[in-house]
Amino acid sequence: MKTDTDERMHRNAGWAVTTLWLCIVIAWSVHPTGGEAEALQEKNQDQVLPSQNDFKAMPASAEAHGLVDWILSSNDHQGLPFAVVDKINARVFVFNRVGQFLGNAPVLLGLERGDDGVVGIGERALSRIRPEERITPSGRFMANLARNLSGQDILWVSYGQSISMHALRSADPKERRPERLASPTEVDNRISYGCINVPRAFWRDIVFPTFKNQQGVVYVLPETRSFHHEFGIPITRPLDAVVTHKKVL
């Protein structure tokens, strides 16, 4: 014979089973799996707005800040990841496709200062390139990851001029490239044939994953002329016409 206590225990057990089943059903219905989870994660990443990036707090040059502001306000990057190379201060800044600032690092650049590359230089052997021709050209370049003849990963900046961005490599020890890249000043960062050398960790953690499987844009700021002229940016304030090129401490 069942008592009142037995009936209450039976009812409570039934409610517990029902509640547990409902929790499982609800959790299964709202928790994305597999491709759905990846799609949701990508969507959330895309919702990071350019106004939320913290590049404005970076001690970058006025030209770098002005260029990035124009890129984002005009959507000049067309929704692609992009990098801004400040030759005066020997530094690169990388952003994702929605304008979120991802990181920055020092760079090694072409030995000679200048903004115009030499026509046909990409067809020459390195031994035939004169010191005064070792220039990192300025401008806006569509960039793609590729591999050089040695099988090393590079980011093509200008294929016609054989200019790429890549991780620092072993070279002539007399050039002291690792020491130049690690030094606190930009004065000794001019040594390459025109390519943009970045620290290996920065290439591995920032550049390569940002441009992997998608095209991007590399903006190289000029050092002998106005960046407004270089990129066709309207001058909105009188002070904008002055090229300051101040050193960033």
Buried (B, 14 or more C-beta within 10 A) or exposed (E): EEEEEEEEEEEEEEEEEEEEEEEEEEEEEEEEEEEEEEEEEEEEEEEBEBEEBEBEEBEBBBBBBBBBBBBBEEEBBEEBBBBBBBBBBBBBBBBBBBBBBBEBBBBBBBBBBBBEBBEEBBEEEEEEBEEEBBBBBBBBBBBBBEEEEEEEBBBBBBBEBBBBBBBBEEBEEEEBBBEBBEBEEBEBBBBBBBBBBBBBEBBEBBBBEBBEEEEBBBBBBBBEEBBBEBBEBEEEEEEBEEBEBEEBE
